[in-house]
Amino acid sequence: MLMTGREYLESIRDGRRIYIGDELVEDATTHPAFRNAAHSFAMIYDRKRAAENRDVMTVEEGGETFSAYFLLPRTREDLHRRFETHRRIASWTHGLLGRSPDNFPSYVSGLVMDPAMFDRIRPGFGDNIRNYYQHMRSNDIFASHTVTNPQGWRAAADGPKRTPPTLRVIAEDDRGVTINGLKMLGTASVFCHETWCGNLQPVAPGQEKESITCAVPLNAPGVSIWARKPYERYAESEFDNPLAARFDETDSAVLFENVNVPWERVFCHDNVEMSRAIYMRTPGHAMANHQANVRFLEKLNLIVGVAMKLAEMNNVRQIPAVQFTLGRLAAMQATLEGLILGQINAGEEQMPGYHTVNRRYVYAALHWCTNHHSEICDTVRELMGAGVFQMPADESVLHDPKLRETFETYWSVPGQSAKDRMKLFRLAWDLLGSDFAGRHMQYEKFYAGPGFVMNSYSYQSAPWQDWSGQVDDLMASYDAAPDKPRQ
Ligand SMILES: Cc1cc2nc3c(=O)[nH]c(=O)nc-3n(C[C@H](O)[C@H](O)[C@H](O)COP(=O)(O)OP(=O)(O)OC[C@H]3O[C@@H](n4cnc5c(N)ncnc54)[C@H](O)[C@@H]3O)c2cc1C
């Protein structure tokens, strides 16, 4: 089943509890803090089933039609199909919706490739992952993932004084488990049907009850969503905050107070090692981060485009030093694009029978994105100069005919109206300098974990044996000549 945008909006009007501070939100699809972002997600639902996208964005199999981001890739062509699906979704949203509906299905598509691994955690969990994948795919489910724990409690080695607030199992019976506690950081949870709770960070022995990995509907009794400051609510207008006004996916802490989860939706329990390992021992982690790389590339295209427009608008594009800067940005864009295409062209068989993205190139791209985003933004801010602060406070100046005329007389330059200059500066600031942009700065640093973890992914997936073997071979090809007298 492929939902329409309207059906999607209807499906998240489900009585969920969302808090903005002390305000309980009745309906995210109409609330001024969330409605435009909800409609941006609805737009994705509509466009992916539209006639011009259907051949790429949907798959027909066994009489069923589903979104192509559930395609289990077996060939390079399949990988390319998935890439194009991610690319189109990211291009419709300019790479600003990090947890778009194609993100979590990429995890699940990798996890379902090894049901036997889940059965080894506990018999029956293999069927659970198969059924969950099928459920998501058949019902066009949009899921967030909350696989990080509240800060500050993790390293309480000297023994916490009270039970940590981290999500844990507090009871279990024939029907399932009861969970209690907090999970971070549910980007897009306000707009999702369900959240997948788990652990991408290591869980220490002794914390078995925290290893719980399960899927929970966001309107389940006991679940509440605690949103951070929503930038859409504070966007003055689309003209003044064109990105915050439409693409604030929001991040939320998700609280589970004595929530019952049936066994059918449990995938790991009482197993600290596998709680994290499920993502790495299957292609799940790499497939989801491939989506993230593609999404970043679309955002980078927007950033580089804005850089060029700023240089043109400020009449500095002809200056060699500015061309040098733009050329460097273009080279960086090409580096990432090449790294992503390499993930497809050098795909691998991590699981027998499947052809999945090259993990080393995914992790190299993740490392590249995490380490270069701030630097790229800083470069473009330099090109911007003080222009954004030379503009009037907001678009109201354009509503008053007299003020507008004065504004056009003094703020325009040959070939550019004052309004167009202001429009570009407003966009550039929302991308690089506003509250919304600041959140993106943090997102790109952290969404896949802190920076040092990016290095460890590359460390763990590198062919050290091959490289050190080459050193051994080289050293074995010569030796000291003990019998040879010194010349
Ligand atoms: C905007 C945004 C959106 C996010 N979306 C999601 C999401 O959708 N789902 C999800 O599950 N998570 C999400 N995250 C959470 C993200 O996964 C975490 O921020 C990340 O794992 C880091 O954890 P932390 O924030 O608890 O930082 P901490 O683990 O507290 O680390 C903070 C800093 O402490 C230092 N540090 C900590 N440990 C070490 C160490 N061992 N060695 C060296 N230095 C160390 C580093 O400087 C590190 O950056 C999101 C985060 C952000 C900012």
The ligand as a Tripos MOL2 file, in Angstrom:
@<TRIPOS>MOLECULE
LIG
   53    58     1     0     0
SMALL
NO_CHARGES

@<TRIPOS>ATOM
      1 C1         20.2870   17.3350   15.9940 C.3       1 LIG1
      2 C2         20.5170   15.9220   16.4240 C.ar      1 LIG1
      3 C3         19.6850   14.9210   15.9600 C.ar      1 LIG1
      4 C4         19.8700   13.6070   16.3980 C.ar      1 LIG1
      5 N1         19.0210   12.6150   15.9440 N.ar      1 LIG1
      6 C5         19.0960   11.3780   16.4710 C.ar      1 LIG1
      7 C6         18.1650   10.3610   16.0900 C.ar      1 LIG1
      8 O1         17.3170   10.5490   15.2190 O.2       1 LIG1
      9 N2         18.2300    9.1810   16.7380 N.ar      1 LIG1
     10 C7         19.1620    8.9250   17.7030 C.ar      1 LIG1
     11 O2         19.1510    7.8230   18.2630 O.2       1 LIG1
     12 N3         20.0730    9.8560   18.0490 N.ar      1 LIG1
     13 C8         20.0580   11.0620   17.4620 C.ar      1 LIG1
     14 N4         20.9610   12.0140   17.8280 N.ar      1 LIG1
     15 C9         21.8130   11.7280   18.9850 C.3       1 LIG1
     16 C10        23.2060   11.3660   18.6060 C.3       1 LIG1
     17 O3         23.2350   10.0200   18.2390 O.3       1 LIG1
     18 C11        24.0630   11.6590   19.8230 C.3       1 LIG1
     19 O4         24.1290   13.0730   19.9490 O.3       1 LIG1
     20 C12        25.4400   11.1080   19.6780 C.3       1 LIG1
     21 O5         25.3870    9.6990   19.7250 O.3       1 LIG1
     22 C13        26.3590   11.6000   20.8030 C.3       1 LIG1
     23 O6         25.8060   11.2920   22.0360 O.3       1 LIG1
     24 P1         25.5710   12.4400   23.0960 P.3       1 LIG1
     25 O7         24.8790   13.5710   22.4450 O.co2     1 LIG1
     26 O8         24.9100   11.7830   24.2520 O.co2     1 LIG1
     27 O9         27.0310   12.9620   23.4380 O.3       1 LIG1
     28 P2         28.0840   12.3800   24.4990 P.3       1 LIG1
     29 O10        28.2300   10.9160   24.3220 O.co2     1 LIG1
     30 O11        27.7470   12.8900   25.8410 O.co2     1 LIG1
     31 O12        29.4220   13.0310   23.9950 O.3       1 LIG1
     32 C14        29.5850   14.4550   24.0040 C.3       1 LIG1
     33 C15        31.0420   14.7380   23.7280 C.3       1 LIG1
     34 O13        31.8520   14.2440   24.7920 O.3       1 LIG1
     35 C16        33.1070   13.8060   24.2880 C.3       1 LIG1
     36 N5         33.2610   12.3540   24.5260 N.ar      1 LIG1
     37 C17        32.3030   11.5210   25.0140 C.ar      1 LIG1
     38 N6         32.7780   10.2730   25.1080 N.ar      1 LIG1
     39 C18        34.0430   10.2930   24.6550 C.ar      1 LIG1
     40 C19        35.0580    9.2950   24.4860 C.ar      1 LIG1
     41 N7         34.8680    8.0230   24.8270 N.pl3     1 LIG1
     42 N8         36.2450    9.6890   23.9590 N.ar      1 LIG1
     43 C20        36.4710   10.9760   23.6150 C.ar      1 LIG1
     44 N9         35.5580   11.9650   23.7560 N.ar      1 LIG1
     45 C21        34.3610   11.6380   24.2750 C.ar      1 LIG1
     46 C22        33.1000   14.1140   22.7910 C.3       1 LIG1
     47 O14        33.5950   15.4050   22.5560 O.3       1 LIG1
     48 C23        31.6180   14.0740   22.4730 C.3       1 LIG1
     49 O15        31.3340   14.7460   21.3020 O.3       1 LIG1
     50 C24        20.8760   13.3100   17.3370 C.ar      1 LIG1
     51 C25        21.7260   14.3190   17.7770 C.ar      1 LIG1
     52 C26        21.5730   15.6070   17.3290 C.ar      1 LIG1
     53 C27        22.4880   16.6760   17.8350 C.3       1 LIG1
@<TRIPOS>BOND
     1     1     2 1
     2     2     3 ar
     3     2    52 ar
     4     3     4 ar
     5     4     5 ar
     6     4    50 ar
     7     5     6 ar
     8     6     7 ar
     9     6    13 1
    10     7     8 2
    11     7     9 ar
    12     9    10 ar
    13    10    11 2
    14    10    12 ar
    15    12    13 ar
    16    13    14 ar
    17    14    15 1
    18    14    50 ar
    19    15    16 1
    20    16    17 1
    21    16    18 1
    22    18    19 1
    23    18    20 1
    24    20    21 1
    25    20    22 1
    26    22    23 1
    27    23    24 1
    28    24    25 2
    29    24    26 1
    30    24    27 1
    31    27    28 1
    32    28    29 2
    33    28    30 1
    34    28    31 1
    35    31    32 1
    36    32    33 1
    37    33    34 1
    38    33    48 1
    39    34    35 1
    40    35    36 1
    41    35    46 1
    42    36    37 ar
    43    36    45 ar
    44    37    38 ar
    45    38    39 ar
    46    39    40 ar
    47    39    45 ar
    48    40    41 1
    49    40    42 ar
    50    42    43 ar
    51    43    44 ar
    52    44    45 ar
    53    46    47 1
    54    46    48 1
    55    48    49 1
    56    50    51 ar
    57    51    52 ar
    58    52    53 1
@<TRIPOS>SUBSTRUCTURE
     1 LIG1         1 GROUP 0 **** ****
